[in-house]
Amino acid sequence: MRNLKLFVLFTAASVIVAISCSRPPALPDATISAVNQNGKLSVVMQVPERHHAYLDSGRDGNLIPVTFDWKNLGLLEADLQSTEMPSGELEPDTGARVLRGEGRFSFELPQSVNNQAQFRVRVQICDEVKGICYRPVWHEVQPKS
């Protein structure tokens, strides 16, 4: 009986060690920064090497594109005028435009907007080597002025 208890204890400890040693590495993610000057908001997104982010939902409308959430600014998407968007590259399999490397998004903000207010950006990163897309992540972005 004592040997059985030791065996179970040793096995449980081995499983715990194996689980703690096999945690996946941190998932890749985009880096986002923003500058707000004179009513013009410039957002720079950096996608990791060998990865991409979708700029539109593709031919079938089932992909998750980069999305901006302006609720913290008290704005709807229709309230903003986009002055610059990355052109991206066309992905033939999906008919979607993808962002690789760095992309710049620029918007004209109404005068009523607080220059320091945060906004959110949703990004889904896809690994081009593994052929998988990770869950979308919302980023809280604090613009600099």
LUMSESE-252479 format. One record per residue: z, y, x of N, C-alpha, C in turn; residue in three letters. Coordinates in Angstrom, 2 decimals, always signed. Each point is the difference from the previous one (the first is absolute). Layout:
BEGIN
[[Z,Y,X],[Z,Y,X],[Z,Y,X],"ALA"] ...
***
This chain:
BEGIN
[[+0.00,-1.19,+0.82],[+0.00,+1.19,-0.82],[+0.00,+1.26,+0.87],"MET"] [[+0.81,-0.04,+1.06],[+0.06,+1.15,+0.90],[-1.35,+0.22,+0.66],"ARG"] [[-0.67,-1.08,+0.40],[-1.32,+0.11,+0.62],[-1.02,+0.59,-0.97],"ASN"] [[+0.11,-0.37,-1.26],[-0.92,+0.53,-1.01],[+0.20,+1.52,-0.16],"LEU"] [[+1.26,+0.45,-0.02],[+0.28,+1.43,-0.11],[-0.55,+0.75,+1.20],"LYS"] [[+0.18,-0.55,+1.20],[-0.52,+0.64,+1.20],[-1.53,+0.06,-0.03],"LEU"] [[-0.61,-1.08,-0.47],[-1.46,-0.04,-0.09],[-0.51,+1.08,-0.96],"PHE"] [[+0.63,+0.11,-1.17],[-0.41,+1.00,-0.99],[+0.21,+1.41,+0.56],"VAL"] [[+1.14,+0.23,+0.64],[+0.29,+1.31,+0.59],[-1.01,+0.35,+1.08],"LEU"] [[-0.31,-0.95,+0.87],[-0.96,+0.23,+1.08],[-1.40,+0.27,-0.57],"PHE"] [[-0.40,-0.76,-1.01],[-1.31,+0.19,-0.62],[-0.10,+1.38,-0.66],"THR"] [[+1.05,+0.39,-0.72],[+0.00,+1.32,-0.65],[-0.08,+1.11,+1.04],"ALA"] [[+0.74,-0.13,+1.08],[-0.04,+1.02,+1.06],[-1.39,+0.07,+0.62],"ALA"] [[-0.63,-1.14,+0.20],[-1.35,-0.02,+0.59],[-1.01,+0.68,-0.92],"SER"] [[+0.13,-0.23,-1.30],[-0.92,+0.61,-0.96],[+0.20,+1.52,-0.01],"VAL"] [[+1.24,+0.46,+0.03],[+0.28,+1.44,+0.01],[-0.58,+0.64,+1.24],"ILE"] [[+0.17,-0.63,+1.16],[-0.55,+0.53,+1.24],[-1.52,+0.03,-0.07],"VAL"] [[-0.61,-1.05,-0.52],[-1.47,-0.06,-0.09],[-0.52,+1.10,-0.93],"ALA"] [[+0.69,+0.23,-1.11],[-0.44,+1.03,-0.93],[+0.13,+1.38,+0.63],"ILE"] [[+1.13,+0.26,+0.67],[+0.19,+1.32,+0.59],[-0.96,+0.26,+1.16],"SER"] [[-0.46,-1.05,+0.66],[-0.93,+0.17,+1.12],[-1.44,+0.10,-0.45],"CYS"] [[-0.28,-0.37,-1.25],[-1.39,-0.02,-0.44],[-0.33,+1.15,-0.95],"SER"] [[+0.75,+1.08,+0.05],[-0.32,+1.16,-0.84],[-1.34,+0.57,+0.43],"ARG"] [[-0.81,+0.38,-0.97],[-1.31,+0.56,+0.36],[+0.18,+1.36,+0.67],"PRO"] [[-0.92,+0.35,+0.87],[+0.06,+1.32,+0.62],[-0.25,+1.08,-1.06],"PRO"] [[+0.32,+1.22,+0.34],[-0.23,+1.10,-0.94],[-1.47,+0.06,-0.40],"ALA"] [[-0.24,+0.26,-1.26],[-1.37,+0.08,-0.49],[-0.65,+1.29,+0.47],"LEU"] [[-1.30,-0.03,+0.23],[-0.70,+1.23,+0.41],[+0.03,+1.01,-1.14],"PRO"] [[-0.01,+1.26,+0.36],[+0.05,+1.04,-1.01],[-0.74,+1.24,+0.50],"ASP"] [[-0.42,+0.81,-0.91],[-0.67,+1.25,+0.35],[+1.04,+1.04,+0.41],"ALA"] [[-0.43,+0.94,+0.83],[+0.82,+1.15,+0.37],[-0.60,+1.21,-0.70],"THR"] [[+0.85,+0.76,-0.68],[-0.49,+1.14,-0.78],[+0.77,+1.26,+0.38],"ILE"] [[-0.73,+1.07,+0.24],[+0.63,+1.30,+0.26],[-0.75,+1.05,-0.82],"SER"] [[+0.68,+1.12,-0.25],[-0.62,+1.05,-0.81],[+0.45,+1.37,+0.48],"ALA"] [[-0.91,+0.96,-0.14],[+0.27,+1.39,+0.33],[-0.46,+0.85,-1.18],"VAL"] [[+0.87,+0.92,-0.42],[-0.33,+0.90,-1.10],[-0.02,+1.42,+0.55],"ASN"] [[-1.18,+0.60,+0.06],[-0.14,+1.37,+0.50],[-0.91,+0.79,-0.92],"GLN"] [[+0.50,+1.14,-0.44],[-0.79,+0.92,-0.82],[-0.60,-0.66,-1.23],"ASN"] [[+0.78,-0.87,-0.66],[-0.48,-0.64,-1.21],[-0.98,-1.13,+0.23],"GLY"] [[-0.19,-0.41,+1.24],[-0.88,-1.12,+0.31],[+0.85,-1.12,+0.59],"LYS"] [[-0.05,-1.14,-0.66],[+0.76,-1.17,+0.44],[-0.95,-0.94,+0.73],"LEU"] [[+0.33,-0.31,+1.24],[-0.80,-0.92,+0.81],[+0.84,-1.25,+0.26],"SER"] [[-0.52,-1.14,-0.41],[+0.70,-1.28,+0.16],[-0.81,-0.87,+0.95],"VAL"] [[+0.64,-0.47,+1.06],[-0.66,-0.87,+0.98],[+0.61,-1.39,-0.11],"VAL"] [[-0.88,-0.99,-0.17],[+0.43,-1.39,-0.09],[-0.57,-0.77,+1.17],"MET"] [[+0.85,-0.76,+0.66],[-0.42,-0.84,+1.12],[+0.21,-1.46,-0.40],"GLN"] [[-1.09,-0.75,-0.05],[+0.05,-1.43,-0.34],[+0.01,-0.79,+1.31],"VAL"] [[+0.87,-1.02,+0.10],[+0.07,-0.77,+1.25],[-1.34,-0.64,+0.37],"PRO"] [[-0.16,-0.24,+1.28],[-1.21,-0.65,+0.53],[-0.18,-1.38,-0.66],"GLU"] [[-1.24,-0.37,-0.25],[-0.38,-1.28,-0.62],[+0.52,-0.12,-1.45],"ARG"] [[+0.22,+1.15,-0.63],[+0.43,+0.05,-1.40],[-0.81,+1.08,-0.71],"HIS"] [[+0.04,-0.02,-1.32],[-0.63,+1.07,-0.77],[+0.80,+0.25,-1.27],"HIS"] [[-0.28,+1.15,-0.62],[+0.55,+0.35,-1.31],[-1.19,+0.35,-0.88],"ALA"] [[+0.08,-0.35,-1.27],[-1.10,+0.29,-0.91],[+0.05,+1.45,-0.47],"TYR"] [[-1.15,+0.64,-0.05],[-0.12,+1.37,-0.50],[-0.41,+0.04,-1.47],"LEU"] [[-0.50,-1.11,-0.51],[-0.32,-0.10,-1.43],[+0.26,-1.44,-0.44],"ASP"] [[-0.16,-0.26,-1.28],[+0.35,-1.32,-0.53],[-1.14,-1.02,+0.07],"SER"] [[-1.11,+0.37,+0.61],[-1.07,-0.97,+0.23],[-0.91,-0.22,-1.20],"GLY"] [[-0.99,-0.84,+0.22],[-1.03,-0.29,-1.00],[+0.60,-0.57,-1.28],"ARG"] [[+1.01,-0.89,+0.13],[+0.58,-0.64,-1.17],[+1.25,+0.71,-0.53],"ASP"] [[+0.42,+1.06,+0.69],[+1.15,+0.77,-0.46],[+1.34,-0.69,+0.17],"GLY"] [[+0.08,-1.00,+0.88],[+1.23,-0.77,+0.14],[+0.75,+0.24,+1.31],"ASN"] [[-0.42,+0.98,+0.79],[+0.66,+0.29,+1.27],[+0.96,+1.18,-0.17],"LEU"] [[+0.98,+0.10,+0.88],[+1.02,+1.05,-0.12],[-0.28,+1.09,+1.02],"ILE"] [[-0.52,+1.14,-0.45],[-0.34,+1.08,+0.94],[+1.22,+0.85,+0.36],"PRO"] [[-0.16,+0.81,+1.04],[+1.01,+0.99,+0.36],[+0.18,+0.91,-1.21],"VAL"] [[+1.26,+0.21,-0.40],[+0.31,+0.78,-1.19],[+1.05,+1.05,+0.31],"THR"] [[-0.19,+1.20,-0.49],[+0.97,+1.08,+0.18],[+0.77,+0.20,-1.30],"PHE"] [[+1.31,+0.19,+0.11],[+0.86,+0.27,-1.16],[+0.60,+1.39,+0.19],"ASP"] [[-0.37,+0.93,-0.87],[+0.40,+1.40,+0.13],[+1.14,+0.38,-0.94],"TRP"] [[+0.65,-0.96,-0.64],[+1.03,+0.32,-1.00],[+1.13,+0.85,+0.57],"LYS"] [[+0.41,-0.27,+1.24],[+1.08,+0.80,+0.61],[-0.41,+1.46,+0.18],"ASN"] [[-1.30,+0.25,+0.04],[-0.49,+1.38,+0.11],[-0.18,+0.63,-1.38],"LEU"] [[+0.25,-0.79,-1.04],[-0.19,+0.50,-1.36],[-1.47,+0.11,-0.36],"GLY"] [[-0.84,-0.83,+0.62],[-1.44,+0.08,-0.22],[-0.55,-1.33,-0.49],"LEU"] [[-1.11,+0.09,-0.69],[-0.80,-1.16,-0.33],[-1.17,-0.04,+0.98],"LEU"] [[-0.63,-1.15,+0.12],[-1.14,-0.12,+0.92],[-1.09,+1.01,-0.35],"GLU"] [[-0.16,+0.28,-1.29],[-1.04,+0.93,-0.44],[+0.29,+1.44,+0.43],"ALA"] [[+1.27,+0.29,+0.36],[+0.38,+1.36,+0.40],[-0.42,+0.33,+1.43],"ASP"] [[-0.41,-0.99,+0.76],[-0.33,+0.21,+1.41],[-1.50,-0.08,+0.24],"LEU"] [[-0.45,+0.81,+0.91],[-1.40,-0.06,+0.40],[-0.06,-0.60,+1.40],"GLN"] [[-0.70,-1.12,+0.10],[-0.18,-0.65,+1.30],[-1.11,+0.72,+0.76],"SER"] [[+0.29,+0.37,+1.25],[-1.01,+0.68,+0.80],[-0.54,-0.87,+1.13],"THR"] [[+0.70,-1.09,+0.29],[-0.46,-0.90,+1.05],[+0.57,-1.39,-0.25],"GLU"] [[-0.86,-1.00,+0.10],[+0.40,-1.40,-0.12],[-0.74,-0.78,+1.08],"MET"] [[+0.63,-1.04,+0.54],[-0.73,-0.81,+0.98],[-1.18,-0.69,-0.68],"PRO"] [[-1.13,-0.04,+0.67],[-1.16,-0.67,-0.59],[+0.17,-1.51,+0.06],"SER"] [[+0.70,-0.48,+1.01],[+0.22,-1.44,+0.13],[-1.27,-0.75,+0.35],"GLY"] [[+0.12,-1.30,+0.01],[-1.14,-0.89,+0.27],[-0.15,-0.94,-1.19],"GLU"] [[-1.23,-0.26,-0.39],[-0.25,-0.90,-1.13],[+0.23,-1.44,+0.43],"LEU"] [[+0.81,-0.70,-0.78],[+0.25,-1.43,+0.23],[-0.94,-0.76,-0.94],"GLU"] [[-1.03,-0.67,+0.54],[-1.02,-0.63,-0.83],[+0.53,-1.05,-0.99],"PRO"] [[+1.01,-0.78,+0.41],[+0.49,-1.07,-0.87],[+0.63,+0.52,-1.29],"ASP"] [[+0.68,+1.14,+0.08],[+0.72,+0.52,-1.17],[-0.66,+1.23,-0.61],"THR"] [[-0.92,+0.62,+0.73],[-0.60,+1.23,-0.47],[+0.95,+1.18,+0.06],"GLY"] [[+1.06,-0.13,+0.78],[+1.01,+1.06,+0.11],[-0.15,+0.75,+1.32],"ALA"] [[+0.46,+1.25,-0.01],[+0.09,+0.76,+1.24],[+1.38,-0.26,+0.59],"ARG"] [[+0.03,-0.26,+1.32],[+1.27,-0.27,+0.67],[+0.24,+1.03,+1.10],"VAL"] [[+1.27,+0.27,+0.23],[+0.41,+0.90,+1.07],[+0.50,-0.85,+1.16],"LEU"] [[-0.60,+0.22,+1.16],[+0.45,-0.62,+1.24],[+0.39,+1.13,+0.95],"ARG"] [[+1.08,-0.19,+0.73],[+0.43,+1.04,+0.93],[+0.60,+1.17,-0.75],"GLY"] [[-0.46,+1.21,+0.33],[+0.60,+1.21,-0.56],[-0.88,+0.62,-1.07],"GLU"] [[+0.64,+0.50,-1.04],[-0.71,+0.71,-1.06],[+0.78,+1.22,-0.44],"GLY"] [[-0.73,+1.05,-0.40],[+0.64,+1.26,-0.43],[-0.36,+0.27,-1.46],"ARG"] [[+1.05,+0.30,-0.78],[-0.14,+0.40,-1.39],[+0.50,+1.44,-0.09],"PHE"] [[-0.75,+0.87,-0.64],[+0.43,+1.40,-0.13],[-0.07,+0.42,-1.47],"SER"] [[+0.97,+0.82,-0.39],[+0.10,+0.45,-1.39],[+0.38,+1.48,-0.03],"PHE"] [[-0.51,+0.70,-1.01],[+0.44,+1.37,-0.25],[+1.12,-0.08,-1.03],"GLU"] [[+1.14,+0.61,+0.33],[+1.16,-0.04,-0.88],[+0.13,+1.29,-0.79],"LEU"] [[+0.44,-0.09,-1.25],[+0.28,+1.22,-0.77],[+1.13,+0.78,+0.67],"PRO"] [[+0.04,+1.31,-0.20],[+1.03,+0.84,+0.61],[+1.40,-0.35,-0.47],"GLN"] [[+0.10,-0.60,-1.17],[+1.31,-0.33,-0.57],[+0.70,-1.16,+0.71],"SER"] [[-0.70,-0.70,+0.88],[+0.57,-1.19,+0.65],[+0.92,+0.39,+1.14],"VAL"] [[+1.15,-0.65,+0.04],[+0.95,+0.17,+1.11],[-0.60,-0.66,+1.24],"ASN"] [[-0.16,+0.76,+1.06],[-0.62,-0.51,+1.23],[+0.76,-1.16,+0.62],"ASN"] [[+1.29,-0.12,-0.28],[+0.80,-1.03,+0.65],[+0.21,-1.25,-0.87],"GLN"] [[-0.52,+0.00,-1.22],[+0.23,-1.13,-0.90],[-0.72,-1.25,+0.49],"ALA"] [[+0.68,-1.13,-0.16],[-0.58,-1.28,+0.40],[-1.02,-0.48,-1.03],"GLN"] [[-0.89,-0.84,+0.46],[-0.91,-0.71,-0.89],[-0.06,-1.43,+0.50],"PHE"] [[-0.65,-0.86,-0.78],[-0.08,-1.41,+0.38],[-1.45,-0.42,+0.18],"ARG"] [[-0.18,-0.98,+0.90],[-1.33,-0.58,+0.23],[+0.16,-1.51,-0.01],"VAL"] [[-0.83,-0.67,-0.82],[+0.02,-1.46,-0.03],[-1.15,-0.51,+0.85],"ARG"] [[+0.32,-0.94,+0.90],[-1.00,-0.56,+0.90],[+0.14,-1.52,+0.03],"VAL"] [[-1.12,-0.68,-0.10],[-0.03,-1.44,+0.21],[-0.79,-0.25,+1.28],"GLN"] [[+0.64,-0.65,+0.95],[-0.64,-0.32,+1.28],[-0.54,-1.42,-0.06],"ILE"] [[-1.23,-0.18,+0.47],[-0.62,-1.32,+0.04],[-0.29,-0.37,+1.45],"CYS"] [[+0.36,-1.22,+0.36],[-0.20,-0.51,+1.36],[-1.39,-0.61,+0.09],"ASP"] [[-0.85,+0.55,+0.85],[-1.38,-0.47,+0.11],[-0.12,-1.29,+0.79],"GLU"] [[+0.99,-0.32,+0.82],[-0.03,-1.25,+0.77],[+0.45,-1.17,-0.87],"VAL"] [[+1.11,+0.18,-0.71],[+0.55,-1.06,-0.85],[-0.71,-0.08,-1.35],"LYS"] [[-0.68,+1.09,-0.39],[-0.69,+0.01,-1.28],[+0.95,+0.10,-1.19],"GLY"] [[+1.14,+0.69,+0.18],[+0.95,+0.15,-1.09],[+0.36,+1.47,-0.18],"ILE"] [[+0.43,+0.33,-1.21],[+0.51,+1.34,-0.29],[+1.49,-0.12,-0.31],"CYS"] [[+0.78,+0.92,+0.54],[+1.44,+0.02,-0.24],[+0.29,+0.79,-1.27],"TYR"] [[+1.20,-0.15,-0.50],[+0.39,+0.75,-1.20],[-0.10,+1.50,+0.25],"ARG"] [[-0.40,+0.75,-1.00],[-0.05,+1.46,+0.16],[+1.41,+0.56,+0.26],"PRO"] [[+0.04,+1.07,+0.77],[+1.27,+0.66,+0.34],[-0.11,+1.47,-0.37],"VAL"] [[+1.04,+0.53,-0.65],[+0.08,+1.43,-0.29],[+0.68,+0.69,+1.16],"TRP"] [[-0.60,+1.06,+0.50],[+0.55,+0.81,+1.09],[+0.46,+1.34,-0.57],"HIS"] [[+1.23,+0.40,+0.32],[+0.49,+1.34,-0.34],[-0.44,+0.92,+1.14],"GLU"] [[-0.77,+1.02,-0.31],[-0.54,+0.88,+1.04],[+0.57,+1.41,-0.17],"VAL"] [[+0.57,+0.50,+1.08],[+0.55,+1.36,+0.04],[-0.96,+0.86,+0.81],"GLN"] [[-0.75,+0.89,-0.64],[-0.93,+0.83,+0.78],[+0.72,+0.99,+0.90],"PRO"] [[-0.60,+0.23,+1.15],[+0.49,+1.05,+0.90],[-0.78,+1.27,-0.31],"LYS"] [[+0.62,+1.14,+0.30],[-0.75,+1.25,-0.23],[-0.16,+0.77,+1.29],"SER"] 
***
